[in-house]
Amino acid sequence: MDYPRLSSPLTIKNTTFKNRIVFPPVQTNYAAPNGETTERHINFYEGIAKNNVGLTIVGAAGISPFSRLGDHAFCLYDDQHVQSGRELFEAIRKGGSVPAVQINHGGRVMNPKLAGDKLIGPSAIPSPSTDRIPHELTVEEIEEIIGQFVLTAENAKKAGARLVELHGAHSFLLNQFMSPAANKRTDQYGGSTENRARMVREILKKIRQRVGEDFVLGLRMSVEEFVEGGLTVQESREMIKMFIEDGLDIIHVSGGGVDSGPKMIQAAEKGDLIKLAGRIKKDMNIPVIAVGGVLKLEQVENALQEELADMVAIGRGLIADPELVTKTIEGRSEEIVECTGCMQCFMPSEDPGMACAVNENI
């Protein structure tokens, strides 16, 4: 099979992606306890980047000591992380992929130990997945976190990333602020669609002021939360249009998250997350990344041909076999080590680091 759409380059600002394949952000937990990269971390991303992946997004970098999703999560909030990040992003660049990083704060769904025993959120409402009531952030605390996102984005650029993606999906802090189910505030950061979008808008505007017009800014967003009273595609469209006004260059469409339980995985397996991307793309003037349950290049090409997205992410498939794209393009599909869907890569383990049932080398 030929892959004409998949193989075509895409340029955003001054950054050109050689093809439409994205390795999405995953929480590898391969970094050092202090948040610096490690040889294992670099080798993992380099192995994917050098195998015909246009955009490689390093997963869920912490913006502060108490924002991390794992005890060995990569971070970029401190000067010591910048030099460490240079090695990582340079390895990705040399591999032929555009180096990028997602930055995140876990908010109310974090492991309390990683949060310094103080969970935070827009409102003092527990996640449906826990019974823990978070501390409701004050306006001053919100402003401090906005500053942490901005500084981390600056550090990412200094370290050599060409794109920074804000994590506004999967029930984490920015998603919580956008969500009418999680955010019951009555001040300027809650209530109306515009107010719930305000934190992301302020982050985008301030990052843009610091990194310049040519740097690519992205957002991953659960445009449909799959929880009662949560974000819907219709309201998400309104927010995304606001974010574009504030400097957003690319939107990475997802759905569900920690709060929605298994619904996100179920939607991905049925192809519904890809369809969500198509619903966003039809009236947006920026590129759209689709993600969810994609394991083969045929799925990527079909989504692009059907104009559901401009780029498509392959996560678990590339974890199982980093050479998936190369083998397929070269006509060696029979050699691909296929993902079994066991979800081991998303599950915490006793030892630091992500594991895979079919790839013992990660």
C-alpha positions as CSV (number, residue, x, y, z in Angstrom):
1,M,0.0,0.0,0.0
2,D,1.2,3.5,-0.8
3,Y,1.0,6.2,1.9
4,P,0.9,9.5,0.0
5,R,-0.8,11.7,2.7
6,L,1.2,10.1,5.5
7,S,4.5,10.7,3.7
8,S,3.9,14.4,2.9
9,P,5.6,17.0,4.9
10,L,3.8,19.6,7.0
11,T,5.2,23.1,8.0
12,I,4.0,25.1,10.9
13,K,5.7,28.5,11.4
14,N,9.4,27.7,10.6
15,T,9.2,24.1,11.6
16,T,8.8,21.3,9.0
17,F,7.7,17.8,10.0
18,K,8.9,15.3,7.4
19,N,5.7,13.2,7.6
20,R,2.4,13.1,9.5
21,I,3.4,10.5,12.1
22,V,3.5,11.6,15.7
23,F,4.8,9.7,18.7
24,P,2.5,11.1,21.5
25,P,3.5,12.0,25.0
26,V,3.7,9.0,27.4
27,Q,4.8,8.8,31.0
28,T,7.8,6.5,30.7
29,N,9.2,7.2,34.2
30,Y,12.7,6.6,32.7
31,A,14.2,9.8,34.1
32,A,16.3,10.2,37.2
33,P,14.7,10.9,40.6
34,N,15.7,14.6,40.3
35,G,13.9,14.9,36.9
36,E,17.0,14.8,34.7
37,T,17.1,12.6,31.6
38,T,19.0,9.3,31.7
39,E,20.6,7.1,29.1
40,R,17.6,4.8,29.1
41,H,15.3,7.8,28.6
42,I,17.4,9.1,25.7
43,N,17.7,5.6,24.0
44,F,14.0,5.1,24.2
45,Y,13.1,8.3,22.3
46,E,16.1,8.1,19.9
47,G,15.0,4.6,18.9
48,I,11.6,6.0,17.9
49,A,12.8,9.2,16.4
50,K,15.2,7.6,13.9
51,N,12.4,5.3,12.5
52,N,10.5,7.7,10.3
53,V,8.5,9.6,12.9
54,G,7.8,13.2,12.0
55,L,7.1,14.5,15.5
56,T,8.3,13.0,18.8
57,I,6.7,14.5,21.9
58,V,8.4,13.7,25.2
59,G,5.8,12.9,27.8
60,A,4.4,14.8,30.7
61,A,7.4,16.9,31.9
62,G,6.9,18.3,35.4
63,I,6.6,22.1,35.8
64,S,7.5,22.0,39.5
65,P,8.7,19.6,42.2
66,F,5.1,18.7,43.2
67,S,3.5,18.4,39.7
68,R,5.0,15.2,38.4
69,L,3.0,12.1,37.5
70,G,5.8,9.7,38.4
71,D,8.7,9.5,40.8
72,H,11.1,9.2,37.9
73,A,9.3,11.7,35.6
74,F,11.3,14.0,33.3
75,C,11.2,17.7,34.4
76,L,12.1,21.1,32.9
77,Y,11.4,23.5,35.7
78,D,15.0,24.1,36.8
79,D,18.2,25.1,35.2
80,Q,19.8,21.7,35.8
81,H,17.1,20.2,33.7
82,V,17.9,22.4,30.7
83,Q,21.3,20.9,30.0
84,S,19.9,17.4,30.6
85,G,17.1,18.2,28.1
86,R,19.6,19.3,25.5
87,E,20.9,15.8,25.3
88,L,17.5,14.3,24.9
89,F,16.1,16.8,22.3
90,E,19.4,16.6,20.3
91,A,19.1,12.8,20.1
92,I,15.6,13.2,18.8
93,R,16.7,15.8,16.2
94,K,19.6,13.7,15.0
95,G,17.2,10.8,14.6
96,G,15.4,12.9,12.0
97,S,12.3,13.9,14.1
98,V,11.1,17.2,15.4
99,P,11.8,17.3,19.2
100,A,8.9,18.4,21.3
101,V,7.8,18.1,24.9
102,Q,4.5,18.1,26.8
103,I,4.4,20.0,30.1
104,N,1.9,19.2,32.8
105,H,0.6,19.5,36.3
106,G,-1.4,16.6,37.6
107,G,-3.7,18.5,40.0
108,R,-6.3,16.7,42.0
109,V,-5.7,13.2,40.5
110,M,-2.0,13.0,41.5
111,N,-0.5,10.5,43.8
112,P,-0.6,12.5,47.1
113,K,3.0,11.6,47.9
114,L,4.2,13.2,44.6
115,A,2.1,16.2,45.3
116,G,3.8,16.9,48.7
117,D,0.7,15.6,50.5
118,K,-1.3,18.6,49.2
119,L,-3.5,17.9,46.2
120,I,-4.8,20.9,44.4
121,G,-7.5,21.8,42.0
122,P,-9.8,24.6,40.8
123,S,-12.4,23.6,43.4
124,A,-12.6,21.5,46.6
125,I,-14.2,18.7,44.7
126,P,-12.7,15.1,44.5
127,S,-12.2,13.3,41.3
128,P,-14.8,10.6,40.6
129,S,-11.8,8.2,40.7
130,T,-10.8,9.1,44.2
131,D,-12.3,10.3,47.5
132,R,-9.6,12.9,48.1
133,I,-10.8,16.5,48.3
134,P,-8.2,18.9,46.9
135,H,-7.2,22.3,48.1
136,E,-9.0,25.0,46.1
137,L,-6.4,27.2,44.6
138,T,-6.4,30.9,45.4
139,V,-5.9,33.4,42.6
140,E,-2.4,34.0,43.8
141,E,-1.6,30.3,43.7
142,I,-3.1,30.1,40.2
143,E,-0.8,32.9,39.0
144,E,2.2,31.1,40.5
145,I,1.3,27.9,38.6
146,I,0.8,30.0,35.4
147,G,4.4,31.3,35.9
148,Q,5.7,27.7,36.3
149,F,4.2,26.7,33.0
150,V,5.7,29.7,31.3
151,L,9.2,29.2,32.8
152,T,9.1,25.5,31.9
153,A,8.2,26.3,28.3
154,E,11.1,28.8,28.1
155,N,13.4,26.1,29.4
156,A,12.1,23.7,26.8
157,K,13.0,26.1,24.1
158,K,16.5,26.7,25.6
159,A,17.0,23.0,25.7
160,G,16.3,22.6,22.0
161,A,12.6,21.6,21.8
162,R,10.9,23.0,18.7
163,L,7.3,22.6,20.1
164,V,5.8,22.7,23.5
165,E,2.4,21.1,24.2
166,L,0.3,22.0,27.2
167,H,-1.4,19.0,28.8
168,G,-5.0,20.0,28.9
169,A,-6.4,16.5,28.7
170,H,-7.1,13.3,30.7
171,S,-8.3,14.9,33.9
172,F,-5.1,16.7,34.8
173,L,-4.9,20.3,36.2
174,L,-5.6,22.3,33.0
175,N,-8.4,20.0,32.1
176,Q,-9.8,20.4,35.5
177,F,-9.9,24.2,35.1
178,M,-11.6,23.9,31.7
179,S,-14.1,21.3,32.9
180,P,-17.6,22.4,34.2
181,A,-17.7,19.2,36.2
182,A,-14.4,19.9,38.1
183,N,-14.5,23.7,38.2
184,K,-17.2,25.2,40.3
185,R,-15.4,28.5,41.0
186,T,-17.3,31.8,41.1
187,D,-14.3,34.1,40.3
188,Q,-12.6,35.0,37.0
189,Y,-11.4,31.4,36.7
190,G,-14.7,29.7,36.9
191,G,-18.3,29.8,35.7
192,S,-18.6,30.8,32.0
193,T,-16.8,29.0,29.1
194,E,-14.5,32.0,28.8
195,N,-13.6,32.0,32.5
196,R,-12.9,28.3,32.6
197,A,-10.6,28.8,29.6
198,R,-8.8,31.7,31.2
199,M,-6.0,29.8,32.8
200,V,-4.9,28.2,29.6
201,R,-5.4,31.4,27.7
202,E,-3.1,33.3,30.1
203,I,-0.5,30.6,29.9
204,L,-0.5,30.6,26.1
205,K,-0.3,34.4,25.9
206,K,2.6,34.6,28.4
207,I,4.5,31.8,26.8
208,R,4.1,33.4,23.4
209,Q,5.6,36.7,24.7
210,R,8.6,34.8,26.0
211,V,9.4,32.3,23.2
212,G,8.6,34.5,20.2
213,E,6.3,34.1,17.2
214,D,8.2,31.3,15.4
215,F,8.0,28.8,18.2
216,V,5.3,26.2,17.9
217,L,2.7,26.0,20.7
218,G,0.3,23.0,21.1
219,L,-2.4,21.8,23.4
220,R,-3.6,18.3,24.1
221,M,-7.3,18.5,25.1
222,S,-10.0,16.1,26.1
223,V,-12.6,17.7,23.9
224,E,-15.2,15.2,25.2
225,E,-14.7,14.3,28.9
226,F,-17.1,11.3,29.0
227,V,-18.3,12.4,32.5
228,E,-21.6,13.8,33.6
229,G,-21.6,17.6,33.3
230,G,-18.1,17.6,31.7
231,L,-16.7,19.2,28.6
232,T,-18.4,18.5,25.3
233,V,-17.2,18.9,21.7
234,Q,-19.4,22.0,21.2
235,E,-17.9,23.9,24.2
236,S,-14.4,22.7,23.4
237,R,-14.7,24.2,20.0
238,E,-15.5,27.6,21.5
239,M,-12.5,27.3,23.8
240,I,-10.1,26.2,21.0
241,K,-11.1,29.3,19.0
242,M,-10.1,31.4,22.0
243,F,-6.8,29.6,22.3
244,I,-6.0,30.2,18.6
245,E,-6.4,33.9,19.3
246,D,-3.8,33.6,22.1
247,G,-1.2,31.9,20.0
248,L,-2.1,28.2,19.7
249,D,-0.6,26.6,16.6
250,I,-1.7,23.0,16.8
251,I,-4.4,21.1,18.7
252,H,-4.0,17.4,19.8
253,V,-7.5,16.0,20.2
254,S,-8.2,13.3,22.9
255,G,-11.1,12.5,25.1
256,G,-11.8,11.2,28.6
257,G,-9.2,10.6,31.3
258,V,-8.7,9.5,34.8
259,D,-12.1,10.8,35.8
260,S,-13.9,8.8,33.1
261,G,-12.5,5.4,34.0
262,P,-12.3,2.9,31.1
263,K,-14.4,5.0,28.7
264,M,-11.3,6.6,27.1
265,I,-9.8,3.2,26.3
266,Q,-13.1,1.9,25.0
267,A,-13.6,5.0,22.8
268,A,-10.0,4.6,21.4
269,E,-10.6,0.9,20.6
270,K,-13.8,1.8,18.7
271,G,-12.1,4.6,16.7
272,D,-14.3,7.2,18.4
273,L,-11.3,9.4,19.5
274,I,-10.2,9.7,15.9
275,K,-13.7,10.8,15.0
276,L,-13.5,13.4,17.7
277,A,-10.5,14.9,16.0
278,G,-12.5,15.1,12.8
279,R,-15.3,16.9,14.5
280,I,-12.8,19.5,15.7
281,K,-10.9,19.8,12.4
282,K,-14.0,20.6,10.3
283,D,-14.1,24.2,11.5
284,M,-10.6,24.9,12.7
285,N,-7.8,26.8,10.8
286,I,-4.9,25.2,12.6
287,P,-3.5,21.6,12.2
288,V,-5.2,18.8,14.2
289,I,-3.4,15.7,15.7
290,A,-5.6,12.7,16.1
291,V,-4.8,9.9,18.6
292,G,-6.4,6.8,20.0
293,G,-6.1,3.1,19.2
294,V,-3.9,3.6,16.1
295,L,-1.6,0.6,15.6
296,K,-1.1,0.5,11.8
297,L,-0.1,2.9,9.0
298,E,-3.3,2.1,7.1
299,Q,-5.3,3.7,10.0
300,V,-3.1,6.8,9.7
301,E,-3.4,7.1,6.0
302,N,-7.2,6.6,6.1
303,A,-7.7,9.2,8.8
304,L,-5.6,11.7,6.7
305,Q,-7.4,10.8,3.5
306,E,-10.8,11.3,5.2
307,E,-9.6,14.7,6.5
308,L,-10.2,13.8,10.1
309,A,-6.7,15.1,11.0
310,D,-3.5,16.6,9.7
311,M,-1.2,14.4,11.8
312,V,-1.9,11.1,13.6
313,A,-0.3,9.7,16.7
314,I,0.8,6.1,17.2
315,G,1.6,5.4,20.8
316,R,1.3,1.7,21.9
317,G,2.3,0.4,18.5
318,L,5.6,2.3,18.6
319,I,6.3,1.2,22.2
320,A,5.8,-2.4,21.2
321,D,8.0,-1.9,18.0
322,P,9.9,1.4,17.5
323,E,10.6,0.3,13.9
324,L,6.9,-0.1,13.1
325,V,6.8,2.8,10.6
326,T,10.1,1.8,9.0
327,K,9.2,-1.8,8.6
328,T,5.8,-1.0,7.1
329,I,7.2,1.5,4.6
330,E,9.9,-0.9,3.5
331,G,7.4,-3.7,2.9
332,R,8.4,-5.7,6.0
333,S,5.1,-5.7,7.8
334,E,5.4,-9.4,8.7
335,E,8.4,-8.5,10.9
336,I,6.4,-6.0,13.1
337,V,6.1,-6.9,16.7
338,E,2.5,-6.1,17.3
339,C,1.0,-4.5,20.4
340,T,-1.2,-7.0,22.2
341,G,-3.3,-4.4,23.9
342,C,-2.4,-5.6,27.4
343,M,-2.0,-1.9,28.6
344,Q,1.1,-2.8,30.7
345,C,2.8,0.3,29.4
346,F,0.2,2.5,31.2
347,M,0.3,0.6,34.5
348,P,2.5,1.5,37.5
349,S,5.1,-1.1,38.4
350,E,7.3,-1.7,41.4
351,D,10.4,-0.8,39.5
352,P,10.8,2.7,37.9
353,G,10.1,2.8,34.2
354,M,7.5,1.7,31.7
355,A,7.3,-1.9,30.7
356,C,6.0,-3.7,27.6
357,A,4.9,-7.3,27.3
358,V,6.3,-7.7,23.9
359,N,9.3,-5.4,24.0
360,E,11.8,-6.3,26.6
361,N,14.3,-3.7,25.4
362,I,12.6,-0.6,26.5
